[in-house]
Amino acid sequence: MKQYPIYSLMIVSFLLSFSCQGQSKQNSTDSPYSSKKASYDGIGKVYMGREISFVMGFEGRGWLERQSREQEESVSLAIANLPVTAESVVADLGAGSGYYTFRIAQKVPDGKVYAVEIQDEAIQYLENRSKELGFENVTPVKGSETSPNLPENGLDLVIMVDVYHELEYPVEMLAAIRKSLKPDGKILLIEYRGEDPAVAIKPLHKMTVKQVEKELEANGFKLVKNGQFMKIQHFLIFEKRN
């Protein structure tokens, strides 16, 4: 299998900027998190046995838009398999440069896409890019480390592309996402395959289906689709569990 050494240095560091620079040590016995000595590419914060990875800044947006991304990551297949209609309301969490955002916007011409980021530079870029491309159905949203700041009960789909493993507060974020979803709303996680050693990504930037399912189930979601069509990533759709 072709190797992707660039990922080892830059992987998704530039996607979403749910920044972990303010690493916090959870000392409360009620906290779902624990602490350890930080790994080379981790923040030392552990959730359900998984150390959360670090993220980097928005300066890598050019890498997100690289021409080889389609071939490497099966992007068109992911877009084609989105569980949306023309009227769907979607949120792209950790939208980065909008690589997925604007492709999703074409799928929901009568709907809406919220492009969620926490860095002001990214928000400004997404606003400018939306105007340049003429997408009136794209709305950039300033999120926080604990909430995407989306309307309650208003979303059909929330998508995170190589982002979930970088959330510094996954429990709080999933709770906020759950509130934002309609009763039949869904979460889609696209994550590099942690089960496959041939996927040349740093370990903390990959996830196994078992780990993803364990964490999402603990926060009120159930796995309803495990797509097997992407080259090096999982395509995992979750619904609310009653």
N, C-alpha and C positions, 0 to 999 in steps of 0.2 A: 504493500500500500504506500502511496505517496506520503512523504512526511511533510509536516508544516512547521519548520523550525521557528518561523516568525511568531507563531502563536505562543511559543514558550516565553517570549519577551513581552508581548503586547496583548495577549488574549483578553479580549473583552474588557481590558483595562479602560477602554475608552467608551464603552457603552454607557450606559446609565450612570450616572454619577451618584448613586446612593452612597456617598462617601463615608469611608470608615476612618477618616483621619482623627475624629474625636473618639478614639477608642475608649470605651468605658468598662470599668471593672464591676461586674455585678456581684455584690456582696450579700444581697438579701437572700435568705433561704427560700423565699417565694419566687425567686427569679427562675425562668426557664433556661437561663444561660449560665455557663460556667466559664472560667478563665484558665489559660495555660500559657506557657511561654510561646510567643508567636513564632510560627514557622516562617520560612523565607518569604512565602507569598501569602501569608495569612495574617490575621489581626489578633490572634490569641484568644478570640471569643468563640465559644463552642456551643452549638445547638444540636441536641439529640445525637451526640457523638461526632458531629461534623464541625471542623474548624471553618469559620467563615473567611472567605478570601478577601484580599484587598482590592480596591479599584484605583484607577488613576484618573487623570484629568481629560478634558475634552479636546486637548491638542492633537489627539490621534484620529480626528474625524476623517482625515484623508485615507487612513487605513480601512476604516469602515466602508468607504466607498470604492475600494480597490476593484479593478475589473475582474480579478480572479475569484471574487467572493461567490458569485453565482455557481461557478463550476465546483468550487470547494464545498459549498454548504447547501446545495439543492434548494436555493431560496424560492425559485418559481414553484417547486413542488409544495413547499410549505404554504405559500400564498394560495395556491390552488386548492389546498385541503383545509383552509380556514373555515370554521363552522359559522359562517356569516351569510346574510342576505344583503340585498342592495340597501335595505333600510337599517341595518345593524348599527348600534353604537358601540364603538370599540375604544379601548385604551391601550396604548403602547407604552408600557412602563420601562423607563430607561431607554428612551427613544434615540438618544445619541444624536446622530446627524440626520435622522429620519429615514434611514435606508429602508426599513420596514414600513414606517409610518405612511409614506407617500404611495407605496405599493398597495397597502391596505386601503388607503383612501380611494383608489380606483375601483376597489371591490365593493365599496359602500357609497355610491354616488348620492344616494338619497338619505344616507345616514350621517355619522359623525365619527371622527377619530380624535381622541385626546392624546397628545404627545407629551408624556410626563417626564420631566427632568428636574433636577434640583440645582443645577448650576445656571447662574444667570446668563453666562456666555452661550450655553446650549439653548436656553429658551429664546434668546435673541436670534440665534442662528436659525432655529426652527420657524420663528415668526417671519424672518426675512425670506427664507426658502419657500415657505408656504405661499407668500405673495408672488415670488418669482415664478413658481410653477402654476399659480392660479388655482390652488386648492382652497376653496372656501369652506370645505367641510373638515378642515384640520384646525384644531385649537390647541396650542401649546399650554401646558399647565405646570406651574411651579409646585412640585411636591416637596416632601420632607423625608427624613430618614425613617419615619414611622408611619407615614400616610401619603398616598398619592393625591389626596385632596380632590377626590372625584365626587360627583353627585350621588347621593344615596339612592339605591334601587333604580339606577338608571343605565347600567351597562349590560350589554349582551355578551361581551367578551373582553377579558383582560389578557393581554399577551406579554410575556417576558422572554426576550431572546437572549440567551446566555447572560442572564441578569440575576435570577433568583439566588444563585450561590453567593452573590456579592451583597445581598441585603443585610445590613448590620442588625436590623430588628425584624426578622422574619415573622415572628409571632404577631407583633403589632401591625405589620404591613398586611399580613393575610387577614387579620380581623377587619382592617379598614377596607380591604378589597372585597371581603365578603359582604359588607354593608353596601358597597357600591353596586354589587351585582343584582340584576333582576332575579326573581325566584328560579328561573331556568337559565340563568347566566353561567358562563363557563370561564375557567382559567386555562390558558395554554402556556405550557413551559417548554421552551426549546433549550436543551442543555447538551453539552458535549458528553459523549458516552463514557462514563466512568468505568464501565465493565470491560472496555476495549483498550488494552495496552498499546495497540497500534495507533490510537488517536493521540498524536504527539502534542498534548496539552498538559500543562502543569496539573498535578492531581487535584488541587483545591479548586481548579476552574472546570472540573468535570464532575458529573453526578451520576450515580447509578439509579435505575428505576426504583430499586428497593428503598434507597434513602429518600428520594423525592416523595414516593408514596407514603412512607412513614411520617414525614414531616407534614405533608398536606392533609393526611387523614387525621393527624393530631389536632388540626386546626379547622376541622369541619368540612373537609372536601373528600370526594371519592373519585378514583381514576375511572374514566369511562372510555378512553381510547388511548392505545399505545401504538402510534404510527411507526412503521418500520421502513419507511421509504426514503429517509434522509441518509446521506452518506456517512456522516460522522456525528450526528446529533440525534437525540431523542425528540419525539414530537408527542407530548403528553397532555391530554385534555382532561380536566377535572370539573366536576359539578359540585354544587352544594350538597352536603349530606344532611338529610332531615333528622 
